[in-house]
Amino acid sequence: MKLVNGIPITAPLKEERHFGLFTYDVTSLITGRSRVIVVNSPNSPTGGVLSHDETSSLAKIAVARDMLVISEVYEKIVCDGAKHHCLAALHGMPERKLAVNSFSKTL
């Protein structure tokens, strides 16, 4: 991000909230200059996975604010029966979703 003069801002992931990301965590950090949301879900190293509701909320934020979302390098690595919810499958997201992947991160 800093390469293009971006300023990365992180949302806190707290153990007592099972490392979940909540809509208010994100919306409170977005400014008029915000352009991209980077989502690490499934999360490394915590293993936390956004719920369907959390994923849908992020998609709604991205659509409403015309933001790009970058995510899913760990989409194939989920633990304890968790289910990954693909942002690109949600309304308004195919044109604003950039999936980052890795040959070394898939099973």
C-alpha positions as CSV (number, residue, x, y, z in Angstrom):
1,M,0.0,0.0,0.0
2,K,2.8,2.4,0.8
3,L,4.1,1.9,-2.7
4,V,1.2,4.0,-4.1
5,N,1.2,6.4,-1.2
6,G,-1.5,4.5,0.7
7,I,-1.7,4.6,4.4
8,P,-2.6,1.1,5.8
9,I,-5.0,1.2,8.8
10,T,-5.6,-2.0,10.7
11,A,-8.8,-3.2,12.4
12,P,-8.3,-4.9,15.7
13,L,-9.0,-8.6,16.0
14,K,-9.5,-9.6,19.6
15,E,-9.3,-13.0,21.1
16,E,-12.3,-12.4,23.3
17,R,-14.3,-11.9,20.1
18,H,-12.9,-15.0,18.5
19,F,-10.8,-12.9,16.2
20,G,-13.9,-11.8,14.3
21,L,-14.1,-8.7,12.2
22,F,-17.3,-6.7,12.8
23,T,-18.9,-4.1,10.5
24,Y,-18.4,-1.3,13.1
25,D,-14.7,-2.1,13.3
26,V,-14.4,-1.4,9.6
27,T,-16.8,1.5,9.1
28,S,-15.2,3.4,12.0
29,L,-11.9,3.3,10.2
30,I,-13.1,4.3,6.7
31,T,-12.5,7.9,5.6
32,G,-13.3,9.7,2.4
33,R,-9.9,8.8,1.2
34,S,-10.3,5.0,1.8
35,R,-10.1,3.0,-1.4
36,V,-9.3,-0.6,-0.5
37,I,-10.3,-3.1,2.2
38,V,-7.8,-6.0,2.6
39,V,-9.5,-9.1,4.2
40,N,-7.5,-11.9,5.7
41,S,-10.2,-14.6,6.1
42,P,-9.6,-17.4,6.7
43,N,-7.1,-15.6,8.9
44,S,-3.5,-16.6,9.4
45,P,-2.3,-17.3,12.1
46,T,-5.5,-17.3,14.2
47,G,-7.6,-19.6,11.9
48,G,-10.6,-17.2,12.3
49,V,-13.1,-17.2,9.5
50,L,-15.6,-14.4,8.8
51,S,-19.2,-15.5,9.2
52,H,-21.6,-15.1,6.3
53,D,-23.1,-12.1,8.0
54,E,-19.7,-10.4,8.5
55,T,-18.8,-11.2,4.9
56,S,-22.1,-9.8,3.6
57,S,-21.6,-6.7,5.7
58,L,-18.1,-6.1,4.3
59,A,-19.6,-6.5,0.8
60,K,-22.3,-3.9,1.5
61,I,-19.7,-1.5,2.8
62,A,-17.5,-2.0,-0.3
63,V,-20.5,-1.5,-2.7
64,A,-21.9,1.5,-0.8
65,R,-18.5,3.2,-0.8
66,D,-17.3,2.0,-4.2
67,M,-14.2,0.3,-2.6
68,L,-12.0,-2.5,-3.9
69,V,-11.7,-5.6,-1.7
70,I,-8.5,-7.8,-1.7
71,S,-8.8,-11.2,0.0
72,E,-8.7,-15.0,0.1
73,V,-5.2,-16.3,0.0
74,Y,-6.2,-18.8,2.6
75,E,-9.6,-19.7,1.3
76,K,-8.8,-23.5,1.1
77,I,-7.4,-23.6,4.7
78,V,-10.2,-23.8,7.2
79,C,-10.3,-25.6,10.5
80,D,-12.8,-27.0,13.0
81,G,-15.6,-27.2,10.5
82,A,-15.6,-23.5,9.6
83,K,-16.9,-22.4,6.3
84,H,-15.3,-19.9,4.0
85,H,-17.7,-17.4,2.4
86,C,-16.5,-16.0,-0.9
87,L,-16.9,-12.2,-1.2
88,A,-16.9,-12.4,-5.0
89,A,-20.1,-14.4,-4.9
90,L,-22.1,-11.6,-3.3
91,H,-24.1,-8.9,-5.0
92,G,-22.0,-6.1,-6.4
93,M,-18.7,-7.7,-5.6
94,P,-17.4,-9.4,-8.8
95,E,-16.4,-6.1,-10.3
96,R,-14.7,-4.9,-7.1
97,K,-13.1,-8.1,-5.7
98,L,-9.5,-9.0,-6.2
99,A,-8.6,-12.5,-5.1
100,V,-5.0,-13.1,-4.1
101,N,-3.9,-16.7,-4.1
102,S,-0.8,-18.7,-3.7
103,F,0.4,-22.1,-4.9
104,S,1.9,-22.8,-1.5
105,K,-1.3,-22.0,0.5
106,T,-3.7,-24.6,-1.0
107,L,-4.1,-28.2,0.1
